[in-house]
């Protein structure tokens, strides 16, 4: 599922989206380049249901987890706050998605 999501957003250009959606599209493009601040911004968007995305805690946790792993200072606390609202199964799924994102990213570099 995550690979499909990455492929879906990979071809988005600023002309394809407007307003708040453009921010998410840009963050996804920046995240694909390993931008830790973009990871954090995506976590915020998914945790609050802002910028044209639905509130999706699994995705929020995934992005906060990636940002935290990259050294983003606020991401650890945000990840913990989101996890407090999730089941153990949901947290495990978020962690799986984060690992999948990293594996896909390493394959692009190689």
Rosetta silent file (secondary structure, phi, psi, omega in degrees, C-alpha in Angstrom):
SEQUENCE: XXXXXXXXXXXXXXXXXXXXXXXXXXXXXXXXXXXXXXXXXXXXXXXXXXXXXXXXXXXXXXXXXXXXXXXXXXXXXXXXXXXXXXXXXXXXXXXXXXXXXXXXXXXXXX
SCORE:     score description
SCORE:     0.000 S_00000001
   1 L     0.000  -43.265 -177.845    0.000    0.000    0.000 S_00000001
   2 H   -64.233  -39.829  178.895    2.768    2.460    0.890 S_00000001
   3 H   -61.436  -40.497  177.824    4.551    1.880   -2.399 S_00000001
   4 H   -62.115  -40.607  178.488    1.320    2.647   -4.219 S_00000001
   5 H   -63.319  -43.944  179.736    0.983    5.886   -2.226 S_00000001
   6 H   -62.885  -43.104  179.732    4.548    6.903   -3.070 S_00000001
   7 H   -65.317  -37.831 -179.467    3.975    6.177   -6.745 S_00000001
   8 H   -62.040  -42.056 -176.705    0.701    8.086   -6.680 S_00000001
   9 H   -86.263  -15.605 -176.089    2.374   11.230   -5.295 S_00000001
  10 H   -61.651  -34.468 -177.169    5.614   10.868   -7.265 S_00000001
  11 L   -92.576    5.200 -178.906    4.082   12.325  -10.421 S_00000001
  12 L   -74.569  133.150  174.251    2.300   15.251   -8.794 S_00000001
  13 L  -117.414  160.285 -179.868    3.428   18.642   -9.952 S_00000001
  14 H   -54.168  -27.610  179.905    2.411   21.999   -8.487 S_00000001
  15 H   -71.023  -18.436 -177.360    0.060   22.524  -11.445 S_00000001
  16 H   -83.403  -15.676 -173.886   -1.911   19.427  -10.389 S_00000001
  17 L  -131.642  165.298  178.578   -2.879   20.709   -6.957 S_00000001
  18 L  -136.856  157.509  173.766   -3.988   23.942   -5.373 S_00000001
  19 L    53.497 -125.855 -175.120   -3.739   25.711   -2.040 S_00000001
  20 H   -63.275  -35.435  179.615   -3.186   23.477    0.941 S_00000001
  21 H   -60.083  -31.601 -179.562   -2.849   20.356   -1.203 S_00000001
  22 H   -63.920  -36.702  178.242    0.196   21.921   -2.821 S_00000001
  23 H   -61.244  -44.664 -179.655    1.963   22.022    0.538 S_00000001
  24 H   -65.774  -43.416  178.572    1.452   18.288    1.016 S_00000001
  25 H   -59.849  -43.097  179.242    2.598   17.541   -2.538 S_00000001
  26 H   -66.380  -41.042  178.671    5.741   19.620   -2.004 S_00000001
  27 H   -64.166  -38.686  177.592    6.416   17.959    1.357 S_00000001
  28 H   -64.526  -40.223  177.376    6.042   14.518   -0.221 S_00000001
  29 H   -64.699  -42.908  178.797    8.503   15.490   -2.943 S_00000001
  30 H   -67.487  -37.992  177.976   10.922   16.840   -0.331 S_00000001
  31 H   -62.401  -37.350  178.274   10.427   13.745    1.840 S_00000001
  32 H   -62.713  -21.055  176.874   11.376   11.580   -1.126 S_00000001
  33 L   -94.674    3.135  177.671   14.694   13.459   -1.047 S_00000001
  34 L    87.466   17.884 -178.496   15.140   12.728    2.686 S_00000001
  35 L   -72.718  112.317 -176.106   14.131   16.173    4.005 S_00000001
  36 H   -65.533  -37.219  177.749   13.588   15.741    7.754 S_00000001
  37 H   -65.520  -33.308  176.256   11.547   18.940    8.050 S_00000001
  38 H   -67.249  -39.959  175.672    9.232   17.619    5.331 S_00000001
  39 H   -56.418  -47.182 -178.131    8.769   14.408    7.330 S_00000001
  40 H   -63.653  -44.405  179.587    7.783   16.507   10.324 S_00000001
  41 H   -61.075  -38.373  176.776    5.403   18.704    8.317 S_00000001
  42 H   -66.562  -38.613  175.795    3.685   15.607    6.939 S_00000001
  43 H   -59.723  -43.136  178.086    3.341   14.265   10.477 S_00000001
  44 H   -63.221  -46.530 -178.675    1.665   17.506   11.517 S_00000001
  45 H   -59.795  -47.590 -178.154   -0.663   17.459    8.510 S_00000001
  46 H   -72.164  -28.887 -179.709   -1.755   13.854    9.081 S_00000001
  47 H   -77.727  -24.005 -178.561   -2.078   14.262   12.860 S_00000001
  48 H  -107.140  -10.534 -176.507   -4.296   17.325   12.549 S_00000001
  49 L    67.872   41.250 -178.292   -6.120   16.512    9.325 S_00000001
  50 L  -112.810  173.399  176.784   -4.933   19.730    7.731 S_00000001
  51 L    59.225   35.528  174.146   -3.637   20.786    4.326 S_00000001
  52 L    84.557    4.850  176.559   -6.102   18.661    2.414 S_00000001
  53 L  -111.796  153.581  175.931   -5.404   15.319    4.086 S_00000001
  54 L   -75.734  155.359  173.187   -7.591   13.376    6.474 S_00000001
  55 L   -67.794  116.296 -177.535   -6.517   12.877   10.057 S_00000001
  56 L  -138.329   99.926 -171.875   -4.698    9.551    9.863 S_00000001
  57 H   -66.213  -32.483  178.184   -2.718    8.701   12.982 S_00000001
  58 H   -62.819  -46.025  177.965   -0.824    5.759   11.479 S_00000001
  59 H   -65.550  -40.497  178.773    0.553    8.007    8.741 S_00000001
  60 H   -59.837  -47.154 -179.987    1.236   10.787   11.252 S_00000001
  61 H   -60.511  -43.183  179.522    3.198    8.408   13.482 S_00000001
  62 H   -56.804  -50.242 -176.956    5.156    7.127   10.483 S_00000001
  63 H   -67.601  -39.908  176.651    6.231   10.630    9.444 S_00000001
  64 H   -64.145  -37.557  178.908    7.030   11.723   13.003 S_00000001
  65 H   -62.733  -45.293  178.300    9.031    8.513   13.441 S_00000001
  66 H   -62.885  -41.797  178.625   11.067    9.221   10.308 S_00000001
  67 H   -64.768  -42.611  179.643   11.660   12.814   11.425 S_00000001
  68 H   -63.531  -41.988  178.621   12.695   11.681   14.910 S_00000001
  69 H   -62.709  -28.389  178.488   15.091    9.109   13.466 S_00000001
  70 L   -85.528   -2.783  176.447   16.634   11.929   11.441 S_00000001
  71 L   100.727    8.612  178.332   17.191   14.052   14.534 S_00000001
  72 L   -67.474  125.270 -172.055   14.203   16.430   14.426 S_00000001
  73 L   -65.887  -43.489 -176.584   13.842   17.690   18.002 S_00000001
  74 L   -78.162  -20.695 -172.266   10.045   18.095   18.214 S_00000001
  75 H   -62.258  -36.666 -179.407    9.233   14.881   16.362 S_00000001
  76 H   -60.434  -46.091 -179.577    9.864   12.560   19.326 S_00000001
  77 H   -67.703  -41.119  179.036    7.283   14.310   21.490 S_00000001
  78 H   -63.624  -41.249  177.615    4.770   14.542   18.660 S_00000001
  79 H   -61.088  -42.688  178.832    5.226   10.834   17.917 S_00000001
  80 H   -64.890  -41.128  178.920    4.603   10.026   21.584 S_00000001
  81 H   -62.606  -43.273  179.064    1.492   12.220   21.661 S_00000001
  82 H   -66.155  -42.656 -178.313    0.082   10.517   18.577 S_00000001
  83 H   -61.105  -30.898  178.399    0.966    7.055   19.919 S_00000001
  84 L   -61.738  -22.732 -178.931   -1.069    7.779   23.069 S_00000001
  85 L   -99.170    4.729 -174.772   -4.161    7.839   20.849 S_00000001
  86 L  -114.834  158.061  172.560   -3.291    4.638   18.968 S_00000001
  87 L   -82.070  164.904  177.542   -3.562    0.923   19.648 S_00000001
  88 H   -60.699  -36.750  178.977   -0.431   -1.220   19.800 S_00000001
  89 H   -64.807  -40.636  179.044   -1.411   -2.730   16.452 S_00000001
  90 H   -65.980  -41.078  178.040   -1.674    0.725   14.875 S_00000001
  91 H   -62.765  -42.313  178.260    1.747    1.729   16.234 S_00000001
  92 H   -61.375  -40.318  178.269    3.224   -1.487   14.822 S_00000001
  93 H   -65.261  -41.190  178.403    1.682   -0.710   11.430 S_00000001
  94 H   -62.394  -41.404  178.948    3.111    2.827   11.523 S_00000001
  95 H   -66.177  -38.168  177.293    6.551    1.444   12.317 S_00000001
  96 H   -62.237  -43.539  179.781    6.235   -1.066    9.478 S_00000001
  97 H   -64.924  -37.008  177.769    5.353    1.744    7.069 S_00000001
  98 H   -64.956  -43.958  177.461    8.339    3.800    8.235 S_00000001
  99 H   -62.101  -41.410  179.016   10.671    0.851    7.647 S_00000001
 100 H   -62.165  -42.359  178.282    9.109    0.308    4.225 S_00000001
 101 H   -60.418  -44.573 -179.430    9.639    3.978    3.341 S_00000001
 102 H   -65.146  -41.344  178.154   13.298    3.739    4.361 S_00000001
 103 H   -61.677  -44.214  179.230   13.827    0.546    2.360 S_00000001
 104 H   -63.231  -38.434  179.430   12.290    2.159   -0.723 S_00000001
 105 H   -65.278  -42.645  179.682   14.476    5.230   -0.200 S_00000001
 106 H   -66.874  -33.670  178.121   17.649    3.129    0.046 S_00000001
 107 H   -65.409  -35.592  179.234   16.717    1.255   -3.140 S_00000001
 108 H   -66.299  -36.652 -177.582   16.495    4.585   -4.996 S_00000001
 109 H   -71.972  -37.922 -175.780   19.991    5.558   -3.840 S_00000001
 110 L   -70.667    0.000    0.000   21.589    2.240   -4.795 S_00000001
